[in-house]
């Protein structure tokens, strides 16, 4: 439920609404806006007597949110959320933000080389896995804390912000200490204890859609993060499972405009995992930008044929440079632009 205040409502009016909501046994979330303030009621079990709130001074109207998710919905907040990341990067605005780098951090030479290459081509955020959830227990699982420290080293040299995945509660604390964005992977999208911990970590969170998750399930998982007080949430469409083995997954580009219509949160696309095929990454990245994605996440390795994970979906540096050239034209055609690198020179 949303309590929308009059344009001239005073802070005392807002506080009166907050106090009344708390007296009813629920949580109140004031949301100041450019024109007026709204107060969200959290924990609505359907038994709220809205007449008590409607009669308070300064109240304009009561809006009942009908979706099972509340705080992530457009009813709750009409204007798009803009997530501010270290280095002046904004995700969810006019710029399309490109995140790129290897699937996994393998060595200092590898991650530094990759960081220099993707930054030179125009990426503004470095991706790289320090902790790697793999389908097989016998494949490379990542360097862990050492990998996080190598990512920090790459940030110091290139000025790029870092996004990397946390797999458990302990990992959230380590990632939050070293990285700029905490990634929650597809396999953990419905790991609710992990979501709660990430929601309290004080860093932006990138939430990937699960392999078989509906849009509603994705938004409900995001709701866990916002319910813990973290409003800096970025959604990611990374492909869903299909009956057809021709590609690793099916990149559901319909999810991009659909999420934009249902939620104020930004959404990016991952054409690398979405296709699992190197030759399909560039065309699907083009399509994602054209569909309105607020960013793309692409796997790039100095030597994909020697990568320890996901080499067959990873671009060579020159292919990534070509991808950047192509999506700049697409972004310009739809009235947007590709975010430019900031910070230290590579």
C-alpha positions as CSV (number, residue, x, y, z in Angstrom):
1,X,0.0,0.0,0.0
2,X,1.2,3.5,-0.8
3,X,0.1,6.7,1.0
4,X,0.5,9.6,-1.4
5,X,0.9,12.9,0.3
6,X,-0.4,16.3,-0.9
7,X,2.1,18.6,-2.7
8,X,2.2,20.9,0.3
9,X,2.3,18.2,3.0
10,X,4.7,19.1,5.9
11,X,7.3,16.9,7.5
12,X,4.9,16.7,10.5
13,X,2.1,15.4,8.3
14,X,4.5,12.7,6.9
15,X,5.6,11.8,10.4
16,X,2.0,11.4,11.5
17,X,1.4,8.9,8.7
18,X,4.5,7.0,9.6
19,X,3.5,6.8,13.3
20,X,-0.1,5.7,12.4
21,X,1.3,2.9,10.2
22,X,3.6,1.7,13.0
23,X,0.6,1.8,15.4
24,X,-1.2,-0.5,13.0
25,X,1.7,-3.0,13.3
26,X,3.4,-2.4,10.0
27,X,6.6,-0.8,8.7
28,X,6.6,2.6,7.1
29,X,9.0,3.6,4.3
30,X,8.9,7.4,3.4
31,X,9.9,8.1,-0.2
32,X,10.5,11.8,-0.9
33,X,9.9,12.7,-4.6
34,X,10.5,15.7,-6.7
35,X,6.9,16.9,-6.4
36,X,5.5,15.0,-3.4
37,X,6.3,12.4,-0.8
38,X,4.8,8.9,-0.7
39,X,4.9,6.6,2.3
40,X,5.0,2.9,1.7
41,X,3.3,0.4,4.0
42,X,5.4,-2.8,4.2
43,X,3.9,-6.1,5.5
44,X,0.4,-5.6,4.4
45,X,-1.6,-8.8,5.1
46,X,-4.8,-7.5,3.5
47,X,-6.3,-6.4,6.8
48,X,-5.2,-2.7,6.8
49,X,-7.9,-0.2,7.6
50,X,-6.9,2.4,5.0
51,X,-9.6,4.8,6.2
52,X,-7.4,5.7,9.2
53,X,-4.7,6.8,6.9
54,X,-6.9,8.5,4.3
55,X,-8.3,10.8,7.0
56,X,-5.0,12.1,8.2
57,X,-4.0,15.7,7.3
58,X,-1.8,16.0,4.2
59,X,-2.9,12.7,2.7
60,X,-3.9,12.9,-1.0
61,X,-4.8,9.3,-1.8
62,X,-4.2,5.6,-1.0
63,X,-2.9,3.3,-3.7
64,X,-3.3,-0.4,-3.2
65,X,-0.4,-2.3,-4.8
66,X,-1.8,-5.5,-6.4
67,X,1.4,-7.3,-7.3
68,X,2.9,-9.9,-4.9
69,X,6.1,-7.8,-4.9
70,X,5.7,-4.3,-3.5
71,X,8.9,-2.1,-3.3
72,X,10.2,-3.2,-6.7
73,X,7.0,-2.3,-8.5
74,X,6.1,0.7,-10.6
75,X,3.1,1.3,-8.4
76,X,5.5,1.8,-5.5
77,X,7.9,4.0,-7.4
78,X,7.1,5.4,-10.8
79,X,10.4,7.0,-11.7
80,X,13.3,4.6,-12.7
81,X,15.9,3.8,-10.1
82,X,19.4,5.0,-10.9
83,X,22.1,2.9,-9.3
84,X,25.2,4.9,-8.6
85,X,28.5,2.9,-8.6
86,X,32.0,4.0,-7.6
87,X,33.7,6.1,-10.2
88,X,30.6,8.1,-11.2
89,X,28.9,5.3,-13.1
90,X,25.1,5.3,-13.2
91,X,23.1,2.3,-14.1
92,X,19.5,3.0,-15.1
93,X,19.9,6.4,-16.7
94,X,20.4,7.4,-20.3
95,X,23.8,5.6,-20.5
96,X,24.1,1.9,-21.4
97,X,26.8,0.5,-19.1
98,X,29.1,-2.3,-20.4
99,X,30.6,-4.8,-17.9
100,X,33.3,-7.1,-19.4
101,X,36.1,-9.4,-18.4
102,X,36.8,-13.1,-18.0
103,X,34.5,-15.6,-16.5
104,X,37.0,-16.4,-13.8
105,X,40.1,-14.7,-12.3
106,X,42.9,-17.1,-13.1
107,X,46.2,-15.1,-12.5
108,X,47.5,-11.6,-12.0
109,X,48.7,-11.4,-15.6
110,X,45.5,-12.7,-17.0
111,X,43.1,-10.3,-15.1
112,X,45.4,-7.3,-15.5
113,X,45.7,-7.9,-19.3
114,X,41.9,-8.5,-19.6
115,X,41.2,-5.3,-17.6
116,X,43.4,-3.2,-19.8
117,X,41.9,-4.6,-23.0
118,X,38.3,-4.2,-22.1
119,X,38.8,-0.7,-20.7
120,X,40.6,0.3,-23.9
121,X,37.6,-0.9,-25.9
122,X,35.2,1.1,-23.8
123,X,34.0,-1.1,-20.9
124,X,33.5,0.8,-17.6
125,X,33.0,-2.1,-15.1
126,X,35.3,-5.2,-14.8
127,X,33.6,-8.5,-14.3
128,X,35.5,-11.6,-13.1
129,X,34.7,-14.5,-10.8
130,X,36.7,-15.1,-7.7
131,X,34.3,-17.7,-6.4
132,X,32.9,-19.9,-9.2
133,X,29.8,-22.1,-8.7
134,X,30.3,-24.8,-11.3
135,X,28.0,-27.7,-12.3
136,X,30.9,-30.2,-11.8
137,X,32.9,-30.4,-8.5
138,X,36.0,-31.3,-10.5
139,X,36.2,-28.1,-12.6
140,X,38.0,-24.8,-11.6
141,X,36.2,-23.2,-8.6
142,X,38.0,-19.9,-8.6
143,X,40.9,-18.4,-6.5
144,X,38.7,-17.1,-3.7
145,X,40.1,-14.3,-1.6
146,X,43.2,-14.2,-3.8
147,X,41.0,-13.6,-6.8
148,X,39.3,-10.7,-5.0
149,X,42.7,-9.1,-4.2
150,X,43.7,-9.4,-7.9
151,X,40.5,-7.7,-8.9
152,X,41.3,-4.8,-6.6
153,X,44.8,-4.7,-8.2
154,X,43.1,-4.4,-11.6
155,X,40.9,-1.6,-10.3
156,X,43.9,0.3,-8.9
157,X,45.6,0.2,-12.3
158,X,42.6,0.8,-14.6
159,X,40.1,2.8,-12.5
160,X,37.3,0.3,-13.4
161,X,34.7,-0.6,-10.9
162,X,34.4,-4.3,-10.0
163,X,31.5,-6.7,-10.1
164,X,32.0,-10.3,-8.8
165,X,29.8,-13.0,-7.4
166,X,29.2,-14.0,-3.8
167,X,28.1,-17.6,-3.2
168,X,27.3,-17.6,0.5
169,X,26.9,-15.3,3.5
170,X,30.7,-15.3,4.3
171,X,31.4,-14.6,0.7
172,X,29.0,-11.6,0.7
173,X,31.2,-9.9,3.4
174,X,34.4,-10.6,1.5
175,X,33.0,-9.4,-1.8
176,X,31.5,-6.3,-0.2
177,X,34.9,-5.4,1.3
178,X,36.7,-5.7,-2.0
179,X,34.2,-5.1,-4.9
180,X,31.9,-2.3,-6.0
181,X,28.9,-4.5,-6.9
182,X,27.9,-7.8,-5.3
183,X,26.6,-10.3,-7.9
184,X,24.1,-13.0,-7.0
185,X,24.2,-15.7,-9.6
186,X,21.4,-17.6,-11.3
187,X,21.8,-20.6,-9.1
188,X,21.4,-18.5,-6.0
189,X,18.6,-16.3,-7.2
190,X,16.2,-17.9,-4.7
191,X,18.8,-18.4,-1.9
192,X,16.8,-16.1,0.5
193,X,19.3,-16.1,3.4
194,X,22.0,-15.0,0.9
195,X,19.7,-12.3,-0.5
196,X,18.9,-11.0,3.0
197,X,22.6,-10.8,3.8
198,X,23.4,-9.1,0.5
199,X,20.6,-6.6,1.2
200,X,22.3,-5.5,4.4
201,X,25.8,-5.3,2.9
202,X,25.7,-1.7,1.9
203,X,26.8,-2.2,-1.7
204,X,24.8,-2.3,-5.0
205,X,23.7,-5.8,-5.9
206,X,23.4,-7.4,-9.4
207,X,20.8,-10.1,-9.3
208,X,20.8,-12.6,-12.1
209,X,17.6,-14.4,-13.2
210,X,17.5,-18.1,-12.4
211,X,17.7,-20.6,-15.1
212,X,14.0,-21.5,-14.8
213,X,12.7,-18.5,-13.0
214,X,9.6,-16.5,-14.1
215,X,9.7,-12.7,-14.1
216,X,7.5,-12.6,-11.0
217,X,10.0,-14.9,-9.2
218,X,12.9,-12.6,-10.3
219,X,11.1,-9.6,-8.9
220,X,10.2,-11.3,-5.7
221,X,13.8,-12.2,-5.2
222,X,14.7,-8.5,-5.7
223,X,12.0,-7.7,-3.2
224,X,14.1,-9.5,-0.5
225,X,17.0,-7.1,-1.2
226,X,14.8,-4.0,-1.0
227,X,13.1,-5.3,2.1
228,X,16.5,-5.2,3.8
229,X,16.9,-1.6,2.9
230,X,19.1,-1.9,-0.2
231,X,17.5,0.1,-3.1
232,X,20.6,-0.2,-5.3
233,X,19.6,-3.3,-7.2
234,X,20.3,-4.2,-10.8
235,X,18.5,-7.1,-12.5
236,X,20.1,-9.3,-15.1
237,X,18.5,-11.4,-17.9
238,X,21.1,-14.2,-18.5
239,X,19.1,-16.7,-20.4
240,X,16.6,-19.4,-19.4
241,X,16.6,-23.1,-20.0
242,X,14.9,-24.5,-23.1
243,X,14.1,-27.8,-24.7
244,X,16.4,-27.0,-27.6
245,X,20.1,-27.8,-27.0
246,X,21.3,-25.7,-30.0
247,X,22.3,-23.0,-27.5
248,X,23.3,-23.1,-23.8
249,X,20.2,-21.0,-22.9
250,X,17.5,-18.9,-24.5
251,X,18.2,-15.2,-24.0
252,X,14.7,-13.8,-23.1
253,X,14.9,-10.3,-24.6
254,X,11.2,-9.8,-23.9
255,X,12.2,-9.7,-20.2
256,X,13.8,-6.3,-20.7
257,X,10.8,-4.2,-21.8
258,X,8.6,-6.4,-19.5
259,X,10.6,-5.7,-16.4
260,X,10.8,-2.0,-17.3
261,X,7.0,-1.9,-17.4
262,X,6.6,-3.7,-14.1
263,X,9.5,-2.4,-12.1
264,X,11.5,0.7,-11.6
265,X,14.8,-1.3,-11.2
266,X,17.3,-1.2,-14.1
267,X,17.9,-4.4,-16.0
268,X,21.0,-5.5,-18.0
269,X,21.5,-8.5,-20.3
270,X,24.2,-11.2,-20.3
271,X,24.5,-12.5,-23.9
272,X,27.5,-14.7,-23.0
273,X,25.6,-17.0,-20.7
274,X,22.4,-16.3,-22.6
275,X,23.7,-18.1,-25.7
276,X,26.8,-20.1,-24.6
277,X,28.2,-19.5,-28.1
278,X,30.9,-17.0,-29.0
279,X,29.5,-16.4,-32.5
280,X,26.1,-15.5,-31.0
281,X,27.3,-13.0,-28.4
282,X,27.7,-10.0,-30.6
283,X,24.3,-10.2,-32.4
284,X,22.4,-10.8,-29.1
285,X,24.3,-7.9,-27.4
286,X,23.1,-5.7,-30.3
287,X,19.6,-7.0,-29.8
288,X,19.7,-6.4,-26.0
289,X,20.7,-2.8,-26.5
290,X,18.0,-2.3,-29.1
291,X,15.5,-3.8,-26.7
292,X,16.3,-1.2,-24.0
293,X,18.8,-2.9,-21.7
294,X,20.4,-0.6,-19.3
295,X,23.7,-2.4,-19.7
296,X,25.3,-5.6,-21.0
297,X,27.7,-8.1,-19.3
298,X,30.1,-9.8,-21.7
299,X,32.8,-12.4,-21.1
300,X,36.2,-11.4,-22.6
301,X,39.5,-13.2,-22.1
302,X,43.0,-12.5,-23.5
303,X,43.1,-16.1,-24.8
304,X,39.7,-17.7,-24.7
305,X,41.1,-21.1,-25.9
306,X,43.1,-21.3,-22.7
307,X,40.3,-20.1,-20.3
308,X,39.7,-22.3,-17.3
309,X,35.9,-21.8,-17.5
310,X,33.4,-20.9,-20.3
311,X,36.0,-20.4,-23.0
312,X,33.5,-21.3,-25.8
313,X,31.3,-18.4,-25.0
314,X,34.1,-15.9,-24.3
315,X,35.1,-13.2,-26.8
316,X,38.6,-12.4,-28.0
317,X,39.6,-8.8,-27.3
318,X,39.3,-7.8,-30.9
319,X,35.8,-9.3,-31.1
320,X,34.8,-7.2,-28.0
321,X,36.2,-4.1,-29.6
322,X,33.9,-4.8,-32.6
323,X,31.0,-5.4,-30.3
324,X,31.5,-2.0,-28.7
325,X,31.7,-0.3,-32.1
326,X,28.4,-1.8,-33.2
327,X,26.4,-1.2,-30.0
328,X,27.5,2.5,-30.0
329,X,25.6,3.0,-33.2
330,X,22.5,1.2,-31.9
331,X,22.5,3.2,-28.7
332,X,22.7,6.4,-30.7
333,X,19.8,5.3,-32.9
334,X,17.5,4.9,-29.9
335,X,18.5,8.1,-28.1
336,X,21.0,6.6,-25.7
337,X,24.7,6.3,-25.5
338,X,27.3,3.8,-24.3
339,X,28.8,4.9,-21.0
340,X,32.4,6.1,-21.3
341,X,35.3,4.9,-19.2
342,X,36.2,7.1,-16.2
343,X,39.1,7.1,-13.6
344,X,42.7,6.2,-14.1
345,X,44.2,5.7,-17.5
346,X,45.0,2.1,-18.5
